[in-house]
């Protein structure tokens, strides 16, 4: 699967699994992180640009949610800051390109 944004999303999910956090935030972080990968994957299979864009925009919303959670967890989430920022740039550019 040579889809860079998707690969970054999977990598971020795996890193997020190792993050210690209060249960409610950890659960929300993992749901949002999995949503990114799942929506990117599903969107990539859509034939119409409008459908593809809709799924990619949902993924971007989930990225923003992860960014907020990482910010709430600081300074304990330092190792997630760079990966989530990189993922955000990739997904944002993906949406803009459509």
C-alpha positions as CSV (number, residue, x, y, z in Angstrom):
1,X,0.0,0.0,0.0
2,X,2.1,2.9,-1.3
3,X,-0.1,5.7,0.0
4,X,2.1,7.9,2.2
5,X,-0.7,9.5,4.2
6,X,-2.2,6.2,5.0
7,X,1.2,4.8,6.0
8,X,1.8,7.8,8.3
9,X,-1.7,7.3,9.8
10,X,-1.0,3.6,10.6
11,X,2.4,4.6,12.1
12,X,0.7,7.3,14.2
13,X,-2.0,4.8,15.5
14,X,0.7,2.4,16.6
15,X,2.6,5.1,18.4
16,X,-0.6,6.4,20.0
17,X,-1.3,2.9,21.4
18,X,1.9,3.2,23.5
19,X,0.9,6.6,24.9
20,X,0.0,6.7,28.6
21,X,-3.0,8.9,29.3
22,X,-6.2,9.1,31.3
23,X,-8.5,6.4,30.0
24,X,-11.1,8.8,28.5
25,X,-8.4,10.6,26.5
26,X,-6.6,7.4,25.5
27,X,-9.8,5.9,24.2
28,X,-10.7,9.0,22.2
29,X,-7.1,9.3,20.8
30,X,-7.2,5.7,19.6
31,X,-10.7,6.1,18.1
32,X,-9.6,9.3,16.2
33,X,-6.3,7.8,15.2
34,X,-8.0,4.7,13.7
35,X,-10.5,6.9,12.0
36,X,-7.7,8.6,10.1
37,X,-6.4,5.4,8.6
38,X,-9.8,3.9,8.0
39,X,-11.2,7.0,6.2
40,X,-8.0,7.4,4.1
41,X,-8.2,3.8,3.0
42,X,-11.9,3.9,2.2
43,X,-11.6,7.2,0.4
44,X,-8.8,6.0,-1.8
45,X,-11.2,3.4,-3.2
46,X,-13.8,5.9,-4.2
47,X,-14.1,6.6,-7.9
48,X,-15.6,10.1,-7.7
49,X,-13.4,13.0,-6.5
50,X,-16.3,14.3,-4.4
51,X,-16.6,11.0,-2.5
52,X,-12.8,10.7,-2.1
53,X,-12.6,14.3,-0.9
54,X,-15.4,13.7,1.7
55,X,-13.6,10.7,3.2
56,X,-10.3,12.6,3.2
57,X,-11.9,15.6,4.9
58,X,-13.3,13.3,7.6
59,X,-9.8,11.9,8.1
60,X,-8.5,15.5,8.4
61,X,-11.1,16.2,11.1
62,X,-9.8,13.2,13.0
63,X,-6.3,14.4,12.6
64,X,-7.3,17.7,14.2
65,X,-8.9,15.8,17.0
66,X,-5.7,13.9,17.6
67,X,-3.7,17.2,17.6
68,X,-6.0,18.6,20.3
69,X,-5.7,15.5,22.4
70,X,-1.9,15.5,22.1
71,X,-2.0,19.2,23.2
72,X,-4.1,18.3,26.2
73,X,-1.7,15.6,27.2
74,X,1.4,17.8,27.0
75,X,4.1,17.6,28.2
76,X,3.5,13.8,28.5
77,X,2.8,13.4,24.8
78,X,6.1,14.9,23.4
79,X,6.8,11.8,21.3
80,X,3.5,12.2,19.5
81,X,3.8,15.9,18.6
82,X,6.1,15.5,15.5
83,X,4.2,12.4,14.1
84,X,0.8,14.1,14.4
85,X,2.1,17.3,12.9
86,X,3.6,15.5,9.9
87,X,0.4,13.5,9.4
88,X,-1.6,16.7,9.6
89,X,0.5,18.3,6.8
90,X,0.1,15.2,4.6
91,X,-3.7,14.9,5.0
92,X,-4.2,18.6,4.7
93,X,-2.3,18.6,1.4
94,X,-4.2,15.6,0.2
95,X,-7.5,17.4,0.7
96,X,-6.2,20.6,-0.9
97,X,-5.0,18.6,-4.0
98,X,-8.6,17.5,-4.7
